[in-house]
Amino acid sequence: MNLHALFRLPVSVDDGWPDLIRIRPSLLATFAFLVLPLSLVPPLMLYWAGTYQPEMFPPDLRDRPWAEVATVFFVAELVTLAAMGWLIRRVALGYGLEVDYHDTYLLASITPIPMWLSALGLLVPTLLFAAILAAAGLVTSCAILYHGIQAYCRTREDVAVAGLVRTVLGLGFAAWCALLAIALA
């Protein structure tokens, strides 16, 4: 699989996805070499921004114990990721689409990559820039999930795929908001 194919995951079901399905990387390798390093980016950036650029946050958030916040956030990411693989499969089955757990956990591991990388926006000391980059990451993650479901469920039925994506993203977004609220409490 080449880099060009990886960049095409959010825009096409025909580029990149067939290679991933054929290669079928192990979940352990995916976790060790993809999920673990990339999921560390948001907590590390949150810690860095909170510690060295607290002025970019509202006044009531500036004096947080950022190491603890980052740790809670990291654990929350991993818990959410584990739940998302299960959730994708359950919702897919509810829509009458067949997909196995390996594929849903692989999809749950690939989907948040743009969101994880968007945390690098915290390097720029402007919250608006970080928010715009996070929004772009969210949109790209949605596209990856959409095309990934098409690929792994082997369907082009837009209504079912869109409904599945909406349900999974809605529940995932609610979980992230709850976890973020806990981390910042």
C-alpha positions in Angstrom: 0.0 0.0 0.0 1.5 3.3 -1.0 1.1 6.8 0.6 -1.1 8.0 -2.3 -3.6 5.2 -1.5 -3.7 6.2 2.2 -4.5 9.8 1.3 -7.3 8.6 -0.9 -9.1 6.8 1.9 -11.4 9.8 2.8 -12.4 10.4 -0.8 -12.8 7.1 -2.5 -13.9 3.6 -1.7 -12.0 2.3 -4.7 -8.5 3.6 -3.7 -6.7 2.3 -0.6 -9.5 0.3 0.9 -9.1 -2.7 -1.4 -5.4 -2.8 -0.4 -6.3 -2.7 3.3 -8.8 -5.5 2.9 -6.3 -7.6 1.0 -3.4 -6.9 3.5 -5.7 -7.2 6.5 -3.1 -5.9 9.0 -3.2 -7.5 12.5 -4.9 -5.5 15.2 -1.9 -5.9 17.5 0.4 -4.4 14.9 -2.1 -1.7 14.1 -2.4 -0.8 17.8 1.3 -0.8 18.4 2.5 1.1 15.3 -0.5 3.3 14.5 -3.0 3.8 17.3 -0.6 4.0 20.2 1.8 6.6 18.8 -0.9 8.7 17.1 -3.3 8.7 20.0 -0.6 10.2 22.1 -0.5 13.3 20.0 -3.7 14.9 21.4 -2.9 14.4 25.1 0.7 15.6 24.6 -0.5 18.7 22.6 -3.1 19.4 25.3 -0.5 19.1 28.0 1.9 21.3 26.0 -0.7 24.0 25.2 -2.1 24.1 28.7 1.3 24.3 30.3 3.2 26.6 27.9 0.3 28.5 26.2 -2.4 28.8 28.8 -3.5 32.1 27.4 -5.2 30.3 24.5 -7.7 28.8 26.8 -10.6 30.5 28.7 -9.5 31.9 32.1 -11.3 29.2 34.1 -9.4 26.4 32.3 -5.9 27.9 32.5 -4.9 26.6 35.9 -5.8 22.9 35.3 -3.4 20.1 36.3 -2.5 19.5 32.6 -0.5 16.3 33.2 -3.6 14.7 34.8 -5.9 16.1 32.2 -3.7 14.6 29.4 -3.6 11.3 31.2 -7.3 11.1 31.6 -7.8 12.2 28.0 -5.4 9.5 26.7 -7.2 6.7 28.7 -10.5 8.1 27.5 -9.3 7.9 23.9 -8.3 4.2 24.2 -11.6 3.3 26.0 -13.6 5.1 23.3 -11.6 3.4 20.5 -12.3 0.0 22.0 -16.0 0.8 22.3 -16.2 2.2 18.7 -15.1 -1.1 17.1 -17.9 -2.9 18.9 -20.4 -0.1 18.2 -19.6 0.0 14.4 -20.3 -3.7 14.2 -23.5 -3.6 16.2 -24.9 -0.6 14.3 -23.9 -2.2 11.0 -25.8 -5.4 11.9 -28.8 -3.3 12.8 -28.8 -1.9 9.3 -28.5 -5.4 7.8 -24.8 -5.0 6.9 -22.3 -7.8 7.5 -18.9 -7.0 8.9 -16.6 -8.8 11.3 -15.0 -7.5 14.5 -11.5 -7.4 13.0 -12.6 -5.1 10.3 -14.6 -2.8 12.6 -11.7 -2.5 15.0 -9.4 -1.8 12.1 -11.9 0.9 10.9 -12.2 2.3 14.4 -8.4 2.5 14.5 -8.0 4.3 11.1 -11.0 6.7 11.4 -9.6 9.0 14.1 -6.2 9.6 12.5 -7.1 13.0 11.1 -8.5 14.1 14.4 -5.4 12.9 16.3 -3.2 14.8 13.8 -5.4 17.9 14.0 -4.3 18.3 17.6 -1.0 19.6 16.2 -2.9 22.8 15.7 -2.4 23.5 19.4 1.2 24.3 18.5 -0.1 27.6 17.1 -1.1 29.8 20.1 -4.5 30.6 18.6 -7.6 28.6 19.8 -9.5 29.5 16.6 -6.7 28.0 14.4 -6.8 24.8 16.5 -10.6 24.7 16.3 -10.6 25.0 12.5 -8.0 22.3 12.2 -10.0 20.1 14.6 -13.1 20.7 12.4 -11.2 19.7 9.3 -9.9 16.6 11.1 -13.5 15.7 12.1 -14.8 16.1 8.5 -11.9 13.9 7.2 -12.6 11.3 9.8 -16.3 11.2 8.9 -15.3 10.7 5.2 -12.9 7.8 6.2 -15.6 6.2 8.3 -18.1 6.6 5.4 -15.9 5.0 2.8 -14.5 2.4 5.2 -18.0 1.2 5.9 -18.7 1.0 2.2 -15.6 -1.0 1.7 -15.8 -3.4 4.7 -19.6 -3.9 4.4 -19.3 -4.3 0.7 -22.2 -1.9 0.0 -22.8 1.2 -2.0 -26.2 1.7 -0.5 -25.9 5.4 0.5 -28.9 5.5 2.8 -27.8 2.6 5.0 -24.1 3.8 5.1 -25.1 7.4 5.9 -27.4 6.2 8.6 -24.8 4.0 10.1 -22.2 6.8 10.0 -24.6 9.3 11.5 -25.4 6.9 14.4 -21.8 5.9 15.1 -20.5 9.5 14.9 -23.4 10.8 17.1 -22.7 8.3 19.8 -18.9 8.7 19.4 -19.3 12.5 19.6 -21.4 12.2 22.7 -18.8 10.0 24.3 -16.0 12.3 23.4 -17.9 15.3 24.9 -18.6 13.4 28.1 -15.0 12.3 28.4 -13.6 15.7 27.6 -15.9 17.2 30.3 -14.6 14.6 32.8 -11.0 15.4 31.8 -11.5 19.1 32.2 -13.6 18.9 35.4 
